[in-house]
Amino acid sequence: MKKITGSWIGSIQGTNNGTLFAEFSESDGYISGEVHINDPVNGTAVYTVSEASSSSDTIRLVLKPHKNIMNFGHGIVTVLAHLDTQTQCTGEWRSTIGTAGTLSLTRVKTTNTIFTDKGITSNRKMNAIVMTSDQANTLNPTRTKIFISYSHEDSDWLNRLKIHLKPLERDYAIDVWEDTKIQPGSKWFEEIERAIKLAKIALLIP
């Protein structure tokens, strides 16, 4: 049976659309973990695995939102997913508030990092998770493609991060992608999926 242990990045589609980062662990048949979802409408939501069961390559998870960030757009979510390969997972999700849809995930390697902006007098730090995917495809191997996931309420932090990355873009070392690059009339989900598949590194601003 394939294992779900590890870090995953992907997207949800349906009544809600957004990018997703999840970390799971397994011990004695028990699955635990945390799921972060960036939804352009409802903002960032963090869920904890409260129930889990698995059979062969099929997994059922019940996710409960953290109380300190829960709002009217966050219900309890049930996920039915299938591990298609060791690195790919697809499935369906449904919540107690009537939202539902599909999801797709790719397993990634993770490294934690912290970005600070010296131009800010407060002590706040911008945390990000840097993920390197073995499955990433790049059209130009000399440039590293970076996918940024964020909540629109953190747009100021995104802009500060892009200022720090700009010299690398100018030197043709990296290509940075975030959802403002989506052209009017484009299919949001397809553009997100394509950007994730092309990215070598993903930055998630919680």
Beta strands, then each sheet from edge to edge (+ up, - down):
strand 1: 6-14
strand 2: 18-27
strand 3: 30-39
strand 4: 43-55
strand 5: 58-65
strand 6: 77-83
strand 7: 88-95
strand 8: 100-115
strand 9: 126-132
strand 10: 144-149
strand 11: 174-177
strand 12: 201-204
sheet 1: 11+ 10+ 12+ 9- 8+ 1- 2+ 3- 4+ 5- 6+ 7-
end
